[in-house]
Amino acid sequence: MLTDTQIRQAKARSKPYKLFDEKGLFALVNSGSKLWRFRYKYQGKEKLLTLGDYPAVSLKEARQARDAAKSLLKDGIDPSAERQERKKASAVAQPADDTFQALAKDYVALKSKTWSPRTVRKYLNRLELYVYPAIGNRPIKSITASELQNLLQELQDRKKLDETAHIVRMLCSQIFRYGIACGRCEIDPALHLKSVIAERGKATHAAVIGLHQVPDLLRKIDGYEINEQTRLALQIMTLTFTRTLELLCAKWDEIDWENELWTIPAARMKGKTAHKRPHIVPLAPQALTLFKRLYQLNGHREYVFAGVYDPRKHAACNTLVVALERLGYGGVMTGHGFRSLASTWLKGCGRFNSELVERQLAHVVGNRVANAYDRGSYLEQRTEIMIVWANQIDAWRAGNSTDYVRAATQNRVLKPSELAAKLKQADTTAFQTGA
């Protein structure tokens, strides 16, 4: 027979193991948990009944639960089936707002005020696919850590769902903590389950080619004949280096033709709602020309990049990834990779302040307090960045290796109009001399 000291001092091993008591009772020692179980036979079949977690359920209480189950067996009743019937009856008797699903819906409704629509959809999808079928209709207070552990283990046993298991645990924990704050439950059974899930894989950066490979990519994009809208999207992504969804969800009312600006609404920007701002993208002449061509194609639509199957919606989110795969860049280049290329070249050319480049990338510069007071848009300097970058793209496309920043500016700060004139002159000279 087990003693309380033996159970308390039992340490986790590389694999789960059992500590046997008597009469079918044992403790399953796993990483981060000790679970009481009762093994019995009913109608010739061996079955297992979970009795709770140690130390929440003591050795004495586990034995009492085992003895109660054995009494049911003497009366010809299956303890597992009897428990399920009690759970169903309890669920029916509980108020509708006392279930996990009701609590989860209230929590998501509250967080939707600060979460982006995409985040809301992602978390609701996880709940509806994996959590609600298992515990959605269960009373909040009756859900145990062992139940959630089984749910998470099932996700891990399924292919490519390790990351989903982490998200589900985190989300369930947030929902239970919300329930505690509201007085609808007392404990968070998901709190200590992080240790029983396989470690996350190391974060990987978006695939991106080297700067020396850019000219070849540009020429392949120019020759993309499958879909003109997709080709224009790739070309505009190259010139504006925005995030993929910021580009594909663009609407015509965001384009200021007169001032040659594209203003992306704060709601579509990455980050927490409280810190989001509209993002202004100065449009170099090359980018403006591409937008004008798109207006000829989709000017009567709401979205700049209309959906193929439903033009009332924007183009599919994987449009650029699929196009890059067709061009032979699958796994080595993504839409996000254009941001890395622009950042690397603009910071490395020696002409621009890194902080200005970060602002044009729509990254938060400095701490939150500093950003709350610093509302300057630095529009003139960022316009200069976009013009220089666009002309460098043209140089690579033409096979010209000239460093346009040094060649055109001669290390002097120029206004955008002066810079454009200098770059145009440099282009003409290079063409005439065959440089």
Secondary structure, DSSP 8 states (H G I E B T S, - for coil): ---HHHHHH----SS-EEEE-STTEEEEEETTEEEEEEEEEETTEEEEEEEEEETTS-HHHHHHHHHHHHHHHHTT--HHHHHHHHHHHHHHHS-GGGBHHHHHHHHHHHHTTTS-HHHHHHHHHHIIIIIHHHHTTSBGGG--HHHHHHHHHHHHHSTT-HHHHHHHHHHHHHHHHHHHHHTS-S--TTTT-GGGS-------------GGGHHHHHHHHHT--S-HHHHHHHHHHHHH---HHHHHT-BGGGEETTTTEEEE-GGGSSS-GGG---EEEE--HHHHHHHHHHHHHHTTSSBSSB-SS-TTSB--TTHHHHHHHHTT-TTT--TTHHHHHHHHHHHHSSSS-HHHHHHHTT---S-HHHHHH-----HHHHHHHHHHHHHHHHHHHTT----HHHHHHTT----HHHHHHHHHHHHHHHHHHT-
